[in-house]
Amino acid sequence: MLKRISLNVFAAFFLLSCASNDITTRQINTFDYLQAGTTLKDFIQTYGPPFSVQDGNEEVLLVHYSMVGKTSTATFIPIVNLVATGNTYAIKRDVLKFTKQGRFMSVVDSNQVRGFASVYQMAPNEGFSGKGGVRSEQYYREVGRFLADKNIFFDQELWKGQNIANNYFQKFR
């Protein structure tokens, strides 16, 4: 009898852990409603710094990530959490076009990926450690220089989220 109860409890925990971590139908619609003419400064204040900047002759392209994650409820179940714990992610990568004067024009490209990352298998360069993973110093410096030239400043911690989202986007695509 005790063996049967234990088996039923384990089966219930396992089913709960598997069924509660799906965000595959969730869409991230971050910039679909962004108004033409929004200033670069207003954009940065609202959404944070971009991951990267391409400063062209006619326009400026920004790569910006949005990320939604959901933690498995199995994290809170003893023993089961050793094999079924992780986070499900949806990451959207948008390429936004601004004028040279810093006014939003359009979303040039938009891609979304999804994936699952086990907490126990995540490498430190994916950002789980809180250090932002393996950072692209080149992109960080380019973004910093570009925005500083326009008197727009940001906290490095805000850029860290862009870096982590880029790491996951590259992993799941």
C-alpha positions in Angstrom: 0.0 0.0 0.0 2.8 2.4 0.9 4.6 1.6 -2.3 1.5 2.4 -4.3 0.9 5.8 -2.6 4.6 6.7 -3.1 4.3 5.8 -6.8 1.1 7.9 -7.2 2.6 10.9 -5.5 5.7 10.7 -7.7 3.6 10.4 -10.8 1.5 13.4 -9.8 4.6 15.5 -9.2 6.1 14.4 -12.5 3.0 15.3 -14.5 2.7 18.7 -12.7 6.4 19.5 -13.5 6.0 18.6 -17.2 2.7 20.3 -17.9 3.3 23.7 -16.3 6.2 25.1 -18.2 4.9 25.7 -21.7 4.9 29.2 -23.2 5.1 28.1 -26.9 1.9 29.9 -27.8 2.9 33.2 -26.2 3.9 36.0 -28.6 6.0 39.0 -27.7 4.6 42.1 -29.5 7.0 44.7 -28.2 7.4 47.2 -31.0 4.3 46.6 -33.1 2.6 49.7 -31.7 5.7 52.0 -31.5 4.9 55.3 -33.1 6.8 56.6 -36.1 8.8 59.7 -35.0 9.5 58.4 -31.4 12.9 59.7 -30.4 15.9 57.5 -29.8 16.2 58.9 -26.3 12.5 58.1 -25.4 13.0 54.6 -26.8 16.1 54.0 -24.7 14.4 55.3 -21.6 11.4 53.1 -22.2 13.0 49.9 -23.4 16.6 50.2 -22.4 19.7 50.1 -24.5 19.9 48.0 -27.7 22.2 45.0 -28.0 24.0 46.5 -31.0 24.0 49.6 -33.3 24.8 49.9 -37.0 25.3 53.6 -37.8 24.9 53.9 -41.6 25.0 56.9 -44.0 21.2 57.3 -44.2 19.8 55.6 -41.1 20.7 53.9 -37.8 19.8 50.2 -37.2 19.4 48.9 -33.6 19.2 45.3 -32.6 17.0 44.9 -29.5 15.9 41.8 -27.7 12.8 41.1 -25.6 12.7 38.0 -23.5 10.0 36.2 -21.5 10.7 33.3 -19.3 8.8 30.9 -17.1 10.3 28.7 -14.4 9.2 25.1 -14.0 7.1 24.4 -11.0 9.1 21.3 -10.5 11.8 23.5 -9.0 9.9 23.2 -5.7 9.4 19.4 -5.7 12.1 17.5 -3.9 14.0 14.9 -6.0 11.9 15.6 -9.2 13.7 19.0 -9.4 17.0 17.2 -10.0 15.8 16.1 -13.5 12.8 18.2 -14.5 13.8 21.7 -13.5 14.5 24.5 -15.9 13.1 27.6 -17.6 11.2 27.9 -20.8 12.1 31.1 -22.8 10.6 33.1 -25.7 13.1 35.6 -27.1 12.3 38.1 -29.8 15.0 39.9 -31.8 13.9 43.1 -33.5 15.9 45.3 -35.9 14.7 48.8 -35.7 15.4 51.6 -38.1 15.9 55.2 -36.9 16.7 58.3 -38.9 20.2 59.9 -38.5 18.4 62.6 -36.4 17.2 59.8 -34.0 13.5 59.3 -35.0 11.9 55.9 -35.2 11.0 54.8 -38.7 10.1 51.1 -38.7 10.8 47.6 -37.6 13.0 46.2 -40.4 13.2 42.6 -39.2 11.6 40.5 -36.3 12.3 36.9 -35.3 11.2 35.0 -32.3 12.6 31.7 -30.9 11.7 29.5 -28.0 13.5 26.9 -26.0 14.0 25.1 -22.7 17.1 25.4 -20.6 17.7 23.0 -17.7 18.9 24.8 -14.6 21.5 22.1 -14.0 22.9 22.0 -17.5 23.1 25.7 -18.2 26.6 26.9 -19.0 27.9 30.0 -17.2 28.1 31.8 -20.6 24.4 31.6 -21.0 23.9 34.3 -18.3 22.2 32.2 -15.6 25.0 33.1 -13.2 23.8 36.7 -13.1 27.0 38.0 -14.7 25.5 38.4 -18.1 27.2 35.4 -19.7 30.0 35.8 -22.2 29.8 39.5 -23.0 30.4 40.9 -26.4 32.6 43.8 -25.4 32.7 45.1 -29.0 28.9 45.5 -29.1 28.8 47.0 -25.6 31.5 49.6 -26.5 29.9 50.5 -29.8 26.5 51.0 -28.2 28.0 53.1 -25.4 30.0 55.3 -27.8 27.1 55.8 -30.1 24.6 56.8 -27.4 27.2 58.9 -25.5 27.7 60.9 -28.7 24.0 61.6 -28.5 24.1 62.4 -24.8 22.1 59.3 -24.0 23.5 57.3 -21.1 22.5 54.0 -19.5 23.4 51.7 -16.7 25.5 48.7 -17.7 23.1 46.4 -15.8 20.4 47.3 -18.3 22.6 46.2 -21.2 23.4 42.9 -19.4 19.8 41.8 -20.1 20.3 42.4 -23.8 23.4 40.3 -23.7 21.7 37.4 -21.9 18.8 37.5 -24.4 21.3 37.4 -27.3 23.0 34.4 -25.7 19.7 32.5 -25.5 18.5 33.6 -28.9 21.7 32.2 -30.5 21.3 29.0 -28.5 17.7 28.3 -29.5 17.7 29.3 -33.2 
